Amino acid sequence: MTTESDDSFLSDALLSACEQTLGYTFKQKSLLKTSLTHASIAPTRLHSNERMEFLGDAILGAIVCDRLFALNPNDEEGPLTQMKSEVVSRTACAQAAISLGLQQFVLMSKGLHLSPELPHSVLAGIFESVIAAIYLDGGFEAAFEFINRNLDHLINHAAESEHIRNSKSLLQQYTQKELSETPTYMLVEEVGPDHNKSFLVAAVVGEKTFAPAWGTNKKEAEQKAALNALCQLQNDPIPYEHNKSADTNLIN
């Protein structure tokens, strides 16, 4: 973090170090400087990163929506909105800034500099401002590449988590309509100490038991087991393998 008493923030060396951190080289260095300038040190708010934060938030949302829309062709608006909210949250953006080490480049007042850690709101704002700076300097494709490089794991995790959360209800809808049966869930195995247990659960429909799945709690294991069952019923590969021998009544 740099303050108003530290002129090093104007140096080419510091800007170059930030560019290396970002994996992007600016044609207009002034855009990078502005994106790193907190309102507490700027002569006016128009000279701070606040306008860029506004733009970056919109660009981030559009690109994340684009990715989720392509990844989840069968999801309706509600689930897609939930996935997006996880990826673009203040916490997620702040963590992305921390992972990049952007806190060492933020220009701020001495008051904020005295805090041991920057607030998540500041870190998230810097991340969004940098997105805007890259967009203004290199266009949509450059911003798209930067966001994918830094948030791809969150986008994929959000999509997977939403599918897992919905799998029990989807399995119930499918089995009631196609088989006139309601699924139940069987605990196959439970391992680990009380503070760190894992559960192996299988979905059961009628007299048929489907491939089980592990989870860190019973709810997660049931959701994953439901997704396994759905895939087997539709003759698709199961997404969650387990390392135990299958029982004789498991569907292959």
N, C-alpha and C positions, 0 to 999 in steps of 0.2 A: 504494500500500500504506500502511496506517495501523498505528500501534503503540500500546502501552498508554500512551505519553506524549502521544498525540495525541487530544485530546477531540473533535476535529472529526467523528469517526465517528458521534457522536450527533446531529449537526446535521440538521435537516430538509433543508437544501440538498444535503448529500451523498447522503442517501437519495433525494431527488428526482432528482438527476443519475443515480443508479444505475437508478432506474425508467425514465428516458428511454432509457438504454442498453439495458435489457431490453425496452422496448416494452410494459411492463405496470405499472399503478398498483395498489399494494397497499391493501386496506382495513385490513389489520392490519400496520402497519409493523414490529412486533416480529418477525414471521416473516422479513422481509427481513434485519433485523439479525442474527438467529440464523443464517441461512443463510450469512452472510458472516464469521462468527466462528470462526476456527481454534482448535483445542484448546490451542494454545500460549499463548493470551491469555485463555481462558475460566477462570473460577474453578474449575469442575469440567467434566468431559467432558459431563455432561448439559446444561451451558449452552453447549456448542460446537455446531458444525454436523454432528457425526458422526451423530446420529440421523437428521437430515434427509438426509444423504448416503446412508444405508441405504435410506430410503424413495424418494429420487429415483432411485437406481439401478434399483429395481424398476419404477417408473413409466416411466422411459426405456425399459427393456427391453420392457415391455408395449406401449408405443406404437409402437416401432420394429417389433416383431413384427407388430402389427396392420397397419402400412403394408406391410411386406414380404409378408405373407400375402395382402393384397388385390392387390398389384402382380404377384405371381408365382403364379397359380392352378395352374400345371402343375409346380411345383417340389416335391420331396420334403423331408423334414425336414433331411437333411444339408446340401444347398445353402442352405436358409433359415437354418440355424444359422450357416453360414460368413458369409453376408451380414450377419446381425445382429452377429456378433463384430467385423466391420470398423467398423460404425457406432457401437457402444457402447464401443469400446476406450478405454483411458486416454488414448492419444494423440489420438484423435478428440475426446474430451470436453475435453481440455486445449486443443486448438486452437480449439474453439468458444468456450471461455472467453477465450482471447487475442483472438479476432476481435471479441468483444463488449467487450473492454477491462476485464473483471472484475477483473484483477489490481490495478487502482488502488483498488478498494473493499474488498479483503480485510483483515480485522482480524487481526493476528498479533503475535507477540513480536518484540522487537528483534533476536534472534538470526536469525530467518528473514528479517527485513527487511534485514539486511546483505547477503544473497545478491543478486547482480545479476539473477537470474531466479528465479521461483518454480518449485519442482519440479513436474513434470507431475502427480504424484499429488495435490498440493495444488490445482492448477488444476482438474483433473478433478473432485475432490471438491466444490469450490465450484460448478461447473456443475451437478452432480447435486443439491446442496443447494438451489440456486435453483429447480430444477425442482420439488422437493418443496414449497418455500415457495409457489410459484405454485399448485400443486395444492391445498395446504391452504387457500389464500386464495380461489382462484377456481374450484376444481373441476377435473374431468378435462378438460373442453373447453378451459379456459385453458392447461393444461399441454400438451395436444395441439397447440394452435395455436403455442405457444412452441417446442416441439420441431420441428414442421414448418418453422417459419420459419427456424430456425437449422441444421437438419440435413437438410433436404429434398434438397440437392445430394448429400450423402453417401449417403442412402438410395437415390437413383436411380443413383448411380455404383456402389454395391455390387451392386445388382440387375443392372445392365448388365455389370459385370465378371464376375459369376458366369456369366451366360449366354454371354459370350465364351469363358470358360475351358472350358465344356462343349461348345461348338459342334463341335469336331473329332470328339469321340467320338459326338455325336448324328448328325452327318453320316455317319460310318462305319456306325453301326447302321442308319440309314435306307437307304443305298445298298446295303449287303450284303443287307438283307432284301428291298427292292423291286426292285433292279436287278442283284443278284448281282455287284456291282462294289465295289472298294475305292478310295476317293479318294486322289489324290496332289496335290501342290502345286507350282505353277510360279512361279518368280520372274520377274515381268514387267519390273520396273524397280527400280533402286536409285539413290537420289540423296542428295546432301549429303556433307559432310566426314566423315572417319572417326569423329570424336567425336560426330557428330550426324546419323546416317544415317536415312533413311526407306526403307521397302521396300514395293513393290507386288506382291502375291501373288494368284494365282488358283487356285481349286480345280479339279481336273480329274477327271472321272468317265467312264471309258471314253474315247470320242473327243470328249467335250463339255467345253468350258472355260467356267466360270461367271464372273460379274462379279467382277473383282479388288477388293481393298481395301488401303488403306495401313495401315502400322503402324510404330511406332518401332523395332521389332525383328522378325525373321522369325517368331518364335513368335506375337507379337500379330497380325501381318498374316495368318498362316495361320488363326488362330482367327476373325478377322473375315471372311476369305474363305470359310471353312466356313459361317459364318452366312448370308452372301450366297447361297451355293449352296443351303442348306436352304430359304431363303425362295423362291428361284426354283423349286426342285423342287415346292414346295407352292403355287405361284402367288401368293405374297405379295410386296409391295414389298420391295426390298432395303434394309437399314438403312445400308449404307455405300457411298455414291456415290464416284466418283473422277473427276478432271477430265481424263482422257485419253480419246481416241477408242477405242471398243470395237473389238476385232479382229473379223474376219469370222466367226470360229468361236465367238463368245460367244453364249450363249443370251439372247434378249430376253424 
